[in-house]
Amino acid sequence: MPRRLAFLLLLGAACAGGAARGQAYGFRTYGAEAGLAAARGVAFDGEGALWVGTNDGLGRFDGERVRPVEVPGLRPGRVFKLTPAPGGAVWGLAEGGQILRVDPVRGAAVVPAPRALVAPLAEADWIVQPATDGRGRLWLSAYDSLLYRWEGRRWSVRVVPGADAIASFFVVGDGDTGRLVVATRQRVGVVTLRGGRPAGPVRWVFRSERVRFVRPHPDALAWVGTNDGVFLIGADGRARLVADGEVWRYGEPAVDAAGRLLVSVQRDLLMHTLRLDPDGRVALDAGVAEGWDNVLPAQYAFDPEGGFWVAAPEGLLRLESEAVRLYPLRAPGGPPELAHSLLGDPARGVLWVGTWGGVYRLDGRRLVRASGPTRRAVTVLVPTPDGAEWGEHEGGRWTWARGRLHNDRRPNLILDDAAGRLETDGVACFRVHGGRRAAVGPACGAAVRRGDAVWLLRDGGDGRGSVLDGLRGDSLATRCRACAPPGLRAALNGLNRDDWYGFAVDRYGRVWVHGSKGLGVAWACTDGVWRTRRFGAADGLLSREVGTIAFSPDGGRMWVGGVRGIQGFRVEAGSPRLAPFAELRAQDGLPGESVSGLLEDGDGRLWAALGPGLVARLDWRALAARVPSPDVRVEGLEAAGRGVVAGEGGLRLRAGDPLVVRLAARTYRRPARVRLEYRLAGLDAAWTDLGAGRTVALAALPAGRYALEVRAVRPGQAPGRAVRLGLRVVPPVWRRPWFAGLVLALVGGAVLAVYRVREGRRRATEALRARIAGDLHDEVGTGLTEVSLYSELIRRAAAPVGGDGGGEIAAWAARVGERARDLSGSVRDLAWAIRPDEDAWEALELRLKDAAVALLDPLGVEVVLHGEVEGVPPPLPLDVRRNALLFAKEALHNAARHAAARRVEVAWHLTRRTLRLTIADDGRGFDAAAVREGTGLGSLRRRAAEMGGTLGLETAPGAGTRLTLDVPLARRRIGG
């Protein structure tokens, strides 16, 4: 189908360059992107840290990158042949006659090389051979009969009688007692050690044309590598060949505690990596995977988690998973092929692979071309009773082939079984049965048999894409296009059929379609109605575009592939849903995530076409096996930006110093899936998730004792063992108890002094206010009273004069007297307001009553005075006393002069926190929205604001006026 073709071509473009050239396993290479140009040596220390010898020195791998390690005294140059030693240390040889020792606790240091070995170390990597004894001491040889042993401060020399050129050796025992196994160019022998020296001549037990190495075996004498292959020498001295091929002379093999051997051999000019079990069986042959036929391994190391590592000029390589077997898919002398379909049962040795350049079939351990040397795009791959058939396209012509190319222009085969054939020529679909051939509708693309009916995907003829139709029995003449279950076609029309790539039917009769917009399904309910559902990213699909789906032979599993890996879902009865049980991606060991074809064989293994050039056999149960959560180690500490080292009791910090802890999970198996979490014991109850981060940054901690705990968690697994780092945070001098007491005393004295100064000022202010109030009352008030008396005398003296002059003088005198009396009252109020001892509510209440009666009673206005005081009245601040009284006078004046009121009510409500003053009249009122705010109303609002209070106004024409003043009294400073 065109859309399916576009998807696969896009997939091929995205994955170009990912092909392999031979059967292999899932290796992963860490090169330039991991900070590594070439690797010369590789070894694990006693704590599981991976050390790498590079062209630039020593490095340590943290799961993502190789970080350079500074070794004091080590000159720049290559580091090679890293050798782990009992006790956890790692020894290494370095360019320029240097030797280094890496200790997990003490760090790395340079050890002076024996003077006689400085030149051999500088000449070539292969000349000097290292080994360690049971006490962790390093032994060296340089193709002569001498052995050098490091004694801690100096080198001692041992002569091996009869061993003229030691090419390889190892020590069994503590180095003082035990035995020494040596190999010269053509012999392997054993000698007993006494007092750290050979006790007699070598007993030779094996001869060969060219011996490359000897390595220990826990139950036998030794592994031996030669030009003819790898031999296992038993405890009885008998040797047997266990792997043929020429052992690579420059590669350092590795042996684990169980006796397994990793070694490189050359066969037909191609390099093979072998892993041999202790009994000599070849458990793994890496073959000629992409790049491995050119890789020249320098050194191997067994992974503590079950894999292994290779140091090579290409970088650092790791066996990611033995559950992945790769098969190359490459045209003879041409580019890698992009597969689009898989067919057959590989468990029985039958596998057909359809590509855009031809058809391939499984031939034992290889995929061989089945469609001839000419590359033609295969569009259809169909099973037949005796094999497979496929349609090819070239130069605009469609042809048909069965094992070889035919140019008879036969239509493409869609289905071929005992009930007959179904073909299409791109225009129409034909049913072939019993020698008859009849058209049954427009061109069809895919078909599947369901009982006595055939369901097929064909062109809908309306420009909207494909539809699902059916054929039943031999109904050819009637062109039965309604044989599919009633309602199915209409239901599938709602699944955006213009983006379909293909369809499949599960064991419950549900139709699954897949394409560029995800996964869709149609199923019949118990009421006979067909329903549909579409699944996408929100339902857990890895990829929005689903390129292929496949069911297991028993129908219980559905596999879904796209551009982000493979997912497995259980097929269950009832309403369809996605029930995941497996997810396979690159981080799980899958060598690529772009999937264009899937097939599960009779043994339950999954076959997948992974982009151009790769068909993989996946033992998915082992690939998706749960890996335990690893341990965590502390890689480095920084306090206040400086590197620090924790002692036996933990780490001592100064208060205020930030702490940065660099961590690493002790795993190299899918490290991207491991997250870290931490907590401060005694301070945090819950764990804080670091995710993929490997650094804990703690801000300044308060003084005290803490314990930082960090643990690793792998999804679906229990947390690993936590690493614990004790922290003691020491307070600075100014936070010591005696310093705090001193500061408290000084602060207390300062506060007391300030209090005394402020109290003196307050008393002085109150005295000044009292003096001013007395002066106002005695001087100004008395003076204004005298002016009032004098104006009365003038008025009386002018009265007998008569005439207009006398009347005018009398009026002026009366006005002066009235003004003087007003001023005299204001002065008395001011003097009362600022007097410190007049802060009681009763004084303000008396003033309010006097003002109301004095102003309104002469006018004949009824005055009603009442109020409520809750609890003990609080002292009133100066601003409240003054502004409340002036506010009341202004309001009463407005009621008397402008409102024409007959009745005025003055009410108050006082608590310890608030004062509410209400003045209401029954006068003419006014429209508050229409009247411009004059000085009277503005003065009232200003006085309310000065007290921090609010003014409420209720009025309407003819309805009187009500003014409400609310003043807060809480937290106000008494005395203003």
Secondary structure as GFF3:
##gff-version 3
##sequence-region A 1 976
A	DSSP	alpha_helix	2	15	.	.	.	ID=ss1
A	DSSP	beta_strand	24	30	.	.	.	ID=ss2
A	DSSP	three_ten_helix	32	34	.	.	.	ID=ss3
A	DSSP	beta_strand	39	44	.	.	.	ID=ss4
A	DSSP	beta_strand	50	54	.	.	.	ID=ss5
A	DSSP	beta_strand	57	61	.	.	.	ID=ss6
A	DSSP	beta_strand	66	68	.	.	.	ID=ss7
A	DSSP	beta_strand	79	84	.	.	.	ID=ss8
A	DSSP	beta_strand	90	94	.	.	.	ID=ss9
A	DSSP	beta_strand	98	103	.	.	.	ID=ss10
A	DSSP	beta_strand	107	112	.	.	.	ID=ss11
A	DSSP	alpha_helix	115	123	.	.	.	ID=ss12
A	DSSP	beta_strand	129	132	.	.	.	ID=ss13
A	DSSP	beta_strand	138	141	.	.	.	ID=ss14
A	DSSP	beta_strand	146	150	.	.	.	ID=ss15
A	DSSP	beta_strand	155	159	.	.	.	ID=ss16
A	DSSP	beta_strand	168	172	.	.	.	ID=ss17
A	DSSP	beta_strand	177	183	.	.	.	ID=ss18
A	DSSP	beta_strand	187	194	.	.	.	ID=ss19
A	DSSP	beta_strand	197	198	.	.	.	ID=ss20
A	DSSP	beta_strand	203	207	.	.	.	ID=ss21
A	DSSP	beta_strand	211	215	.	.	.	ID=ss22
A	DSSP	beta_strand	222	226	.	.	.	ID=ss23
A	DSSP	beta_strand	229	233	.	.	.	ID=ss24
A	DSSP	beta_strand	239	244	.	.	.	ID=ss25
A	DSSP	beta_strand	246	247	.	.	.	ID=ss26
A	DSSP	beta_strand	254	255	.	.	.	ID=ss27
A	DSSP	beta_strand	261	267	.	.	.	ID=ss28
A	DSSP	beta_strand	270	276	.	.	.	ID=ss29
A	DSSP	beta_strand	282	285	.	.	.	ID=ss30
A	DSSP	beta_strand	299	302	.	.	.	ID=ss31
A	DSSP	beta_strand	308	312	.	.	.	ID=ss32
A	DSSP	beta_strand	315	328	.	.	.	ID=ss33
A	DSSP	beta_strand	339	345	.	.	.	ID=ss34
A	DSSP	three_ten_helix	346	348	.	.	.	ID=ss35
A	DSSP	beta_strand	350	355	.	.	.	ID=ss36
A	DSSP	beta_strand	358	363	.	.	.	ID=ss37
A	DSSP	beta_strand	366	369	.	.	.	ID=ss38
A	DSSP	beta_strand	377	384	.	.	.	ID=ss39
A	DSSP	beta_strand	387	394	.	.	.	ID=ss40
A	DSSP	beta_strand	397	401	.	.	.	ID=ss41
A	DSSP	beta_strand	405	406	.	.	.	ID=ss42
A	DSSP	beta_strand	412	417	.	.	.	ID=ss43
A	DSSP	beta_strand	420	424	.	.	.	ID=ss44
A	DSSP	beta_strand	428	433	.	.	.	ID=ss45
A	DSSP	beta_strand	436	442	.	.	.	ID=ss46
A	DSSP	beta_strand	444	450	.	.	.	ID=ss47
A	DSSP	beta_strand	453	459	.	.	.	ID=ss48
A	DSSP	beta_strand	466	472	.	.	.	ID=ss49
A	DSSP	alpha_helix	488	493	.	.	.	ID=ss50
A	DSSP	three_ten_helix	497	499	.	.	.	ID=ss51
A	DSSP	beta_strand	500	505	.	.	.	ID=ss52
A	DSSP	beta_strand	511	515	.	.	.	ID=ss53
A	DSSP	beta_strand	518	524	.	.	.	ID=ss54
A	DSSP	beta_strand	530	535	.	.	.	ID=ss55
A	DSSP	three_ten_helix	537	539	.	.	.	ID=ss56
A	DSSP	beta_strand	546	551	.	.	.	ID=ss57
A	DSSP	beta_strand	557	562	.	.	.	ID=ss58
A	DSSP	beta_strand	566	570	.	.	.	ID=ss59
A	DSSP	beta_strand	579	584	.	.	.	ID=ss60
A	DSSP	three_ten_helix	586	588	.	.	.	ID=ss61
A	DSSP	beta_strand	595	600	.	.	.	ID=ss62
A	DSSP	beta_strand	606	610	.	.	.	ID=ss63
A	DSSP	beta_strand	614	618	.	.	.	ID=ss64
A	DSSP	alpha_helix	620	623	.	.	.	ID=ss65
A	DSSP	beta_strand	632	639	.	.	.	ID=ss66
A	DSSP	beta_strand	642	644	.	.	.	ID=ss67
A	DSSP	beta_strand	651	654	.	.	.	ID=ss68
A	DSSP	beta_strand	659	665	.	.	.	ID=ss69
A	DSSP	three_ten_helix	671	673	.	.	.	ID=ss70
A	DSSP	beta_strand	675	681	.	.	.	ID=ss71
A	DSSP	beta_strand	688	691	.	.	.	ID=ss72
A	DSSP	beta_strand	695	698	.	.	.	ID=ss73
A	DSSP	beta_strand	704	713	.	.	.	ID=ss74
A	DSSP	beta_strand	723	730	.	.	.	ID=ss75
A	DSSP	three_ten_helix	733	735	.	.	.	ID=ss76
A	DSSP	alpha_helix	737	775	.	.	.	ID=ss77
A	DSSP	pi_helix	776	780	.	.	.	ID=ss78
A	DSSP	alpha_helix	781	798	.	.	.	ID=ss79
A	DSSP	alpha_helix	803	834	.	.	.	ID=ss80
A	DSSP	alpha_helix	841	856	.	.	.	ID=ss81
A	DSSP	three_ten_helix	857	859	.	.	.	ID=ss82
A	DSSP	beta_strand	862	869	.	.	.	ID=ss83
A	DSSP	alpha_helix	878	897	.	.	.	ID=ss84
A	DSSP	beta_strand	903	910	.	.	.	ID=ss85
A	DSSP	beta_strand	914	921	.	.	.	ID=ss86
A	DSSP	alpha_helix	935	946	.	.	.	ID=ss87
A	DSSP	beta_strand	950	955	.	.	.	ID=ss88
A	DSSP	beta_strand	961	968	.	.	.	ID=ss89
###
